[in-house]
Amino acid sequence: MSQVEQIEQNSSVSYRVAAQELTITTASSVLNKAAYVSSQCYTKTVDENNVAHNPCFSCHINSEEPNYIDDPDLQESYAFSEYTVTNRWTNLFKDRTQQVANITDDAILSYVRQSNYFDENNSIVLNEILASVPNEWDYNSDGIWSGYKPDCYFNFDGEGFDQTPQNSYTGWRAFAYYPFLGTFWPTNGSMDDVLIRLPKVMREDKNGAFDLNVYKINLAVVESLIKKNPVKIESVDETIYGVDLNNNGVLDVADEVAYNWVAPKYDFATKKYTNFSMHYVGAAKEALIENTLHIAPGLYPEGTEFLHSVRYMDVQDNNSLTMAPRMKELRYSKKTAWNTYPELNNATKAEIKEKEAFPDRLRTISGDAEHGLRNGLGWIYQGFIEDKKGYLRPQTYEETLFCIGCHSGIGATVDSSFVFSRKLDEAQGVKSWYHWSQKALEGIKEPKLSDGRYEYELYLQANGAGDEFRDNDELQEKFFDINGSLKSEEMQKVRNDISYLLIPSIDRALELNKAYKVIVEEQSFIYGRDAHIKPVENVHKEVEALTPTKVTVIRK
């Protein structure tokens, strides 16, 4: 039987049979109790020539209120505990050369082109299975799946709104963004997308009926508050909503949501916040007044959801690369609680104090595979990942623990998330509400920091490579000369088209697809899910706590 025939046969196996292969781990049964410390944190920052490389600043950076972590000091040393000095991401050190060589190009392309999200009727497979949850997935044995049930059809209109086969709105909206530094560049193994959905009350008019215009305005208000900048909108008659969106003191026609934040006052008599300088519209306006919904710069309203699919790479007929139908992972997060600035500040101080008093104590992360894990800042995280036959299954507690560190303990996030703050800026005349399947990375200009520095160039210069492990030889040869200096003529090509940097060759894409497929066959995600073929050399197996990294600290 050929590889292609074998993969197709596997795809015809009953999903419910495949579901029986999962045994849900609990917090007490994990092998890596500090799985929230990422594999990238073990990078060797000094090479054999005693040259320092700094990929650390992408995550550990000076933050803005209300992210009080502000951790650029973590660029300077390996701040590990007695337990975390050992690198338990042992997949990094495996040689997969022969296993990858055993998979043909035709076989891997056949595999990635099969959707594990939709069935042949375009129904969401997981949603149907979760309606009658397998016992192996039912953490509390109540016969009901209490976590997220996938409900996005990846069927986007011209404004990025997802629609069901019956042409109704699911609430999910796709947006284009500058891919985060390093790991999530496609050249390092995966393509991905991110969608946002605001709570139902923010999608309704004052009478409780779904209103697309209300929803678009509220999304713009949230974007303005997250970016702390004005956001362009279609011309809106403010008298319809009774909200001065452009903050010019009168109700007129607005073509932007102006960022003009003044902290609201607290009325001790009514025990409510009043005098909002920025407002939501529709039903959310009344919810804001009643304080059942909240608003503040740098924070999402409670009920906000994100959906993030991580994909293999596929080859189109014109030899360009695109997102494959097959998902490696489907990641989900929801903000379930509102925390004020003082509460977030106190939580950060308490964590710092505990770390100082008990440096070897590991974090306690509450939650389970069914309900998701809590990050301690008001968000829950949950995910689905491929099983041995390629079907999506719920992640175990330990597999989800992998997500928590980056989404709760670093300076680079905005309210625990990464990319909505990196959404393309429509104020510069760039369309940004679309899915990558509608328009790819080609033609997007390189992002700049607030001080004018080019962000991707800064990363390449500081790191001396295009990934944390300095393992991407293709990018290295393309952008660096024999002395390790950036080729200026190559960087000039990135200025107006980031795809020149971020998209790998077809050969590399297929090899990385195969390398990840090996991990899927092993079901060895708890030992690392970074796609590579040969053992990664620039990673510590053991680190002495507080060892200096010798890098030059970078601030944004």
C-alpha positions in Angstrom: 0.0 0.0 0.0 1.4 3.4 -1.0 1.8 6.3 1.5 -1.0 8.2 -0.2 -3.4 5.2 0.0 -2.5 4.6 3.6 -3.2 8.3 4.6 -6.5 8.2 2.7 -7.5 5.0 4.5 -6.6 6.5 7.8 -8.9 9.5 7.0 -11.8 7.2 6.4 -11.6 5.7 9.9 -14.5 6.6 12.2 -13.7 9.8 14.1 -15.4 8.3 17.2 -13.0 5.3 17.1 -10.0 7.7 16.9 -11.4 9.5 19.9 -10.9 6.5 22.1 -7.1 6.9 21.9 -7.0 10.0 24.2 -6.5 9.7 27.9 -6.9 13.0 29.5 -4.1 14.0 31.9 -4.8 16.1 35.0 -2.7 18.6 36.8 -1.5 15.9 39.2 -0.3 13.6 36.4 1.8 15.9 34.1 5.4 14.9 33.2 6.6 18.5 32.7 5.2 20.5 35.6 6.6 23.7 34.1 5.4 23.3 30.5 4.5 26.9 30.6 8.2 27.7 30.2 8.7 27.6 26.4 11.4 25.7 24.6 12.7 29.0 23.2 13.6 30.1 26.7 16.5 27.5 26.6 18.2 29.0 23.6 21.9 29.4 23.8 22.4 33.1 23.5 26.2 32.9 23.0 27.6 31.0 20.1 31.0 29.2 19.6 32.6 32.5 18.6 31.5 34.2 21.8 29.0 36.3 19.9 25.7 37.1 21.8 22.3 36.6 20.1 19.2 38.2 21.5 15.9 36.7 20.5 14.6 37.2 24.0 13.4 40.8 23.5 10.5 39.7 21.3 8.7 38.5 24.5 10.5 40.0 27.4 10.2 43.7 26.9 9.2 46.9 28.6 5.4 46.8 28.7 2.6 49.4 28.9 0.0 49.8 31.6 -2.1 47.7 32.3 0.5 45.0 31.6 2.6 45.5 34.7 5.0 42.6 34.0 7.6 44.9 32.3 10.3 42.3 32.1 13.2 43.4 29.9 15.5 42.3 32.7 14.8 38.7 31.7 16.8 39.3 28.6 19.9 39.4 30.8 19.9 36.0 32.6 18.3 32.6 32.7 15.8 33.2 35.5 15.1 29.5 36.1 14.0 27.6 39.2 15.6 24.4 40.5 13.0 22.5 38.5 13.2 24.5 35.3 16.9 24.5 34.8 16.4 21.1 33.1 15.1 21.4 29.5 12.3 18.9 29.2 11.5 19.7 25.6 13.5 16.7 24.5 12.0 16.5 21.0 14.5 19.3 20.2 17.3 16.8 20.4 15.9 14.1 18.2 17.2 13.3 14.7 14.2 12.8 12.4 16.2 12.6 9.2 15.2 9.1 8.3 11.6 9.5 9.4 11.2 12.6 7.2 13.0 10.9 4.3 10.4 8.1 4.5 7.6 10.5 3.7 7.3 11.5 0.0 6.2 14.9 -1.2 3.0 13.5 -2.7 2.1 11.8 0.6 2.6 14.9 2.7 0.7 17.1 0.2 -2.2 14.6 0.1 -2.3 14.7 3.9 -2.2 18.4 4.4 -4.9 19.0 1.7 -7.4 16.9 3.6 -9.4 18.9 6.1 -9.6 17.6 9.6 -12.0 20.4 10.6 -14.8 19.8 8.0 -16.3 16.6 6.9 -17.4 15.8 3.3 -20.7 17.7 3.9 -18.9 20.8 5.1 -20.0 20.2 8.7 -17.7 20.9 11.6 -16.6 17.5 12.7 -15.6 18.4 16.2 -18.9 20.1 16.9 -20.8 17.0 15.9 -18.7 14.8 18.0 -18.9 17.1 21.0 -22.7 17.0 20.8 -22.3 13.5 22.2 -19.0 13.7 23.9 -16.8 10.6 24.0 -16.2 9.4 27.6 -12.5 9.8 27.1 -13.0 13.5 26.5 -15.6 14.1 29.3 -13.5 15.3 32.2 -16.3 15.5 34.8 -18.2 12.5 33.4 -21.5 14.4 33.1 -22.1 13.5 29.4 -21.8 17.1 28.3 -18.9 18.9 26.7 -18.6 22.1 28.7 -15.8 23.7 26.8 -15.6 25.5 23.5 -17.5 23.9 20.6 -16.0 25.0 17.3 -18.5 27.2 15.4 -16.4 29.0 12.8 -17.0 28.1 9.2 -14.0 30.0 7.8 -16.4 31.3 5.2 -15.6 35.0 5.0 -17.3 37.9 3.3 -15.5 40.9 1.8 -15.2 42.5 5.3 -13.8 39.4 7.1 -17.0 38.3 8.7 -17.5 34.6 9.0 -20.9 33.2 7.8 -22.6 29.9 8.2 -23.8 27.8 5.2 -27.2 29.5 5.8 -25.5 33.0 5.4 -26.0 34.0 9.0 -23.1 35.6 11.0 -21.2 33.6 13.5 -19.7 36.7 15.1 -16.2 35.7 14.2 -14.2 38.3 12.2 -10.8 37.7 10.6 -8.1 40.4 10.5 -4.7 40.8 9.0 -1.8 41.4 11.2 2.0 41.6 11.3 3.1 38.1 12.3 4.8 38.0 15.7 8.6 37.7 15.7 10.4 34.4 15.2 8.4 31.2 15.9 5.2 32.2 14.1 6.9 33.3 10.9 5.8 30.7 8.2 9.4 30.2 7.3 9.8 28.5 10.7 7.1 25.9 10.2 3.5 26.9 10.3 0.9 29.3 8.8 -1.8 30.6 11.1 -4.7 32.9 11.4 -6.5 34.8 14.2 -10.1 35.7 14.5 -11.9 37.9 17.1 -15.5 37.8 18.4 -16.9 40.3 20.8 -19.7 39.3 23.2 -23.3 39.1 22.0 -24.3 42.4 23.6 -21.7 44.2 21.5 -23.2 42.9 18.3 -26.8 44.1 19.0 -28.7 47.3 18.7 -30.4 48.9 21.6 -33.5 46.6 21.1 -31.4 43.5 21.3 -31.4 42.7 17.5 -28.2 41.8 15.7 -26.8 44.8 13.9 -23.7 44.6 11.7 -23.0 48.3 11.8 -23.2 48.3 15.6 -20.8 45.4 15.7 -18.3 47.1 13.3 -18.3 50.3 15.4 -17.8 48.4 18.6 -14.9 46.5 17.1 -13.3 49.8 16.1 -13.8 51.2 19.7 -12.1 48.1 21.1 -9.3 48.4 18.5 -8.8 52.1 19.5 -8.6 51.2 23.1 -6.1 48.3 22.6 -3.9 50.3 20.3 -4.4 53.6 22.2 -4.8 55.3 18.8 -7.6 56.7 16.6 -9.2 54.1 14.3 -10.7 54.9 10.9 -14.3 53.8 10.3 -16.9 54.2 7.6 -18.8 57.5 7.9 -21.3 57.2 10.8 -24.2 59.5 11.8 -23.5 59.7 15.5 -27.1 60.9 16.3 -28.3 57.3 15.5 -26.3 55.9 18.4 -26.1 59.0 20.7 -22.3 58.6 21.0 -19.7 61.1 20.2 -17.3 58.7 18.5 -14.9 61.3 17.1 -14.8 63.2 20.4 -15.3 66.6 18.9 -18.0 67.6 21.4 -21.0 67.4 19.1 -23.1 64.6 17.5 -22.3 64.8 13.8 -20.8 62.5 11.1 -17.7 60.6 12.3 -15.2 58.9 10.1 -13.0 57.7 13.0 -13.1 56.6 16.6 -11.0 59.1 18.4 -8.8 57.9 21.2 -9.5 60.3 24.0 -9.5 58.4 27.3 -10.3 60.0 30.6 -10.8 57.6 33.5 -14.4 57.4 34.5 -15.6 58.5 38.0 -16.8 56.1 40.6 -20.2 57.0 42.2 -20.2 55.6 45.7 -23.9 56.1 46.1 -24.8 53.9 43.1 -21.6 51.9 43.2 -21.1 52.4 39.5 -18.6 54.0 37.2 -19.9 57.1 35.4 -18.7 59.8 33.0 -17.2 57.7 30.3 -15.0 59.6 27.8 -15.4 56.7 25.2 -18.5 54.6 24.7 -19.7 51.5 23.0 -22.8 51.7 20.9 -26.1 49.8 20.7 -27.0 47.5 23.5 -23.4 47.6 24.8 -23.9 51.3 25.5 -26.5 50.6 28.1 -24.5 47.6 29.5 -21.6 50.0 29.9 -23.7 52.5 31.8 -25.1 49.7 34.0 -21.5 48.5 34.5 -22.4 45.0 33.3 -19.8 45.5 30.6 -16.5 47.4 31.1 -14.1 49.6 29.2 -10.5 50.7 29.6 -7.4 51.2 27.4 -5.3 48.1 26.9 -8.1 45.8 28.0 -10.7 43.8 26.1 -14.3 43.7 27.3 -15.3 40.6 29.2 -16.7 38.0 26.8 -14.2 38.7 24.1 -13.0 35.5 22.3 -10.1 34.7 20.0 -9.8 31.7 17.7 -6.4 30.8 16.3 -5.8 28.0 13.8 -2.3 26.7 13.2 -1.9 25.1 9.8 0.4 23.1 7.6 1.7 24.8 4.4 0.2 23.8 1.0 1.6 24.5 -2.5 -0.7 26.2 -5.0 -0.8 25.6 -8.8 1.3 28.7 -9.3 3.9 27.3 -6.9 3.1 29.8 -4.2 2.6 28.7 -0.6 -0.7 29.0 1.3 -2.5 27.8 4.4 -3.4 24.1 4.1 -6.9 22.9 4.9 -5.5 20.6 7.6 -5.0 22.2 11.0 -2.2 21.3 13.3 -4.0 23.0 16.2 -7.1 25.0 16.9 -6.6 27.4 19.8 -9.3 29.2 21.7 -9.4 31.8 24.4 -12.1 33.7 26.2 -12.1 36.6 28.6 -14.3 35.5 31.4 -13.6 38.1 34.1 -12.8 41.8 34.3 -9.9 43.0 36.3 -9.2 46.6 37.0 -5.8 48.3 36.7 -5.2 48.1 40.5 -6.2 44.4 40.5 -3.9 43.6 37.7 -1.1 45.5 39.3 -1.6 43.7 42.6 -1.7 40.4 40.9 1.7 41.1 39.2 3.2 42.4 42.4 2.0 39.3 44.3 3.6 37.0 41.7 6.9 38.9 41.8 6.8 38.8 45.6 6.2 35.0 45.6 8.9 34.4 43.1 11.4 36.3 45.3 10.3 34.5 48.5 10.0 31.1 46.9 12.2 31.1 43.8 11.8 27.3 43.3 8.1 27.2 43.7 6.3 26.3 40.4 3.1 28.1 39.2 -0.2 26.6 40.0 -2.5 26.7 36.9 -6.1 25.8 37.5 -8.4 24.2 35.0 -8.8 21.0 33.0 -8.8 19.8 29.4 -12.6 20.2 29.0 -13.2 23.6 30.6 -9.8 25.2 29.7 -7.0 26.5 31.8 -7.0 29.9 33.6 -4.2 32.3 33.2 -4.9 34.2 36.4 -5.7 37.4 34.5 -9.3 36.7 33.5 -8.8 34.5 30.5 -9.3 30.8 29.8 -7.4 28.9 27.2 -8.3 25.7 25.5 -7.1 23.9 22.4 -7.5 21.0 20.0 -4.6 19.2 18.4 -4.1 16.3 15.9 -4.4 12.8 17.2 -2.3 9.9 15.8 -4.5 9.6 12.7 -4.7 13.3 12.1 -8.1 14.0 13.6 -8.5 17.0 16.0 -8.9 16.1 19.6 -8.9 18.1 22.8 -5.5 19.0 24.2 -4.7 17.5 27.6 -4.0 19.6 30.6 -0.3 19.3 30.0 -0.6 20.2 26.3 -2.6 23.3 27.2 -0.2 24.2 29.9 2.2 24.9 27.1 0.1 28.0 26.1 -0.2 29.6 29.5 3.3 31.0 30.0 3.3 33.1 26.9 -0.3 34.3 27.5 0.2 35.4 31.1 3.8 36.1 32.1 5.6 38.3 29.6 5.8 42.0 28.7 5.0 41.6 25.0 1.2 40.9 25.4 -1.7 43.3 25.5 -4.3 41.9 27.9 -2.7 38.5 27.5 -3.0 38.4 23.7 -0.5 39.1 21.0 -1.8 40.0 17.6 -4.9 42.3 17.7 -2.6 45.0 18.8 -0.5 44.1 15.7 -3.5 44.4 13.3 -2.7 46.3 10.1 -3.5 50.0 10.5 -6.4 51.1 8.3 -5.6 54.7 9.2 -2.7 54.3 6.7 -5.1 53.3 4.0 -4.4 49.6 4.4 -7.3 47.2 4.4 -7.0 44.8 7.4 -10.4 43.1 8.0 -9.8 39.9 5.9 -8.6 36.3 6.3 -5.2 35.2 4.9 -7.1 32.8 2.5 -8.5 36.0 0.9 -5.3 37.8 0.6 -1.8 36.6 1.6 1.2 38.4 3.1 2.5 39.6 -0.3 2.7 43.4 -0.5 2.5 44.1 3.2 5.1 46.7 4.3 7.6 45.9 7.1 6.2 47.1 10.5 7.9 50.0 12.3 8.2 50.6 16.0 7.1 53.9 17.6 10.6 55.2 17.4 10.9 54.5 13.6 13.0 51.4 13.8 12.0 48.6 11.4 10.8 45.7 13.7 11.8 42.7 11.6 15.2 44.2 10.8 15.8 44.8 14.5 14.9 41.2 15.3 17.3 39.9 12.7 20.1 42.2 13.8 19.7 41.4 17.5 19.3 37.7 17.0 21.7 37.2 14.1 19.1 34.8 12.7 15.5 34.4 11.7 14.4 32.1 14.5 15.2 31.6 18.2 17.2 28.4 17.7 19.3 29.9 14.8 18.3 26.7 13.0 16.8 28.2 9.8 19.7 27.8 7.4 17.7 28.9 4.4 16.9 32.3 5.9 20.4 32.6 7.2 22.0 32.2 3.8 19.4 34.5 2.2 19.7 37.5 4.6 23.2 37.2 6.2 26.6 37.4 4.7 29.6 35.2 5.6 30.4 37.5 8.5 27.0 37.3 10.0 25.9 40.8 8.9 22.6 41.6 7.3 22.5 42.0 3.6 21.1 45.5 3.1 20.0 44.8 -0.4 17.9 41.9 0.8 16.4 43.9 3.7 15.3 46.6 1.2 13.1 44.0 -0.5 11.4 43.4 2.8 10.5 47.0 3.3 7.5 46.8 0.9 6.9 43.1 1.1 7.3 41.1 4.3 6.5 37.8 2.4 10.1 38.0 1.0 11.3 37.3 4.5 8.5 35.3 6.0 7.7 32.7 3.3 10.0 29.7 2.9 10.9 27.9 -0.2 8.6 25.0 -1.3 11.2 22.5 -0.4 11.6 23.8 3.1 7.8 24.0 3.6 7.4 20.4 2.7 10.3 19.3 4.9 8.8 21.1 7.9 5.4 19.6 7.1 6.9 16.2 7.2 8.9 16.9 10.4 5.7 17.9 12.2 3.8 14.9 10.9 6.4 12.7 12.6 5.5 14.4 15.9 1.8 13.8 15.2 2.5 10.1 14.6 4.4 9.9 17.9 1.9 12.0 19.8 4.9 13.4 21.6 3.7 17.0 21.9 4.5 17.1 25.6 8.1 16.8 24.6 7.9 19.7 22.1 6.0 20.6 19.0 8.7 22.6 17.1 9.2 21.2 13.6 12.8 20.4 12.8 14.7 17.5 11.2 18.1 17.4 12.7 18.8 17.9 16.4 18.8 21.6 17.4 22.3 22.6 18.4 21.8 26.1 19.9 19.7 25.0 22.9 20.7 24.1 26.4 19.8 20.8 27.9 20.7 22.1 31.3 21.1 25.7 32.5 22.6 27.0 35.7 20.0 29.4 37.2 20.7 33.1 36.8 23.5 32.5 34.3 24.0 35.7 32.3 22.9 35.7 28.7 25.5 38.3 27.8 23.0 40.0 25.4 22.5 43.7 25.0 19.1 44.6 26.4 16.7 45.9 23.9 13.7 48.1 24.6 10.8 49.0 22.3 
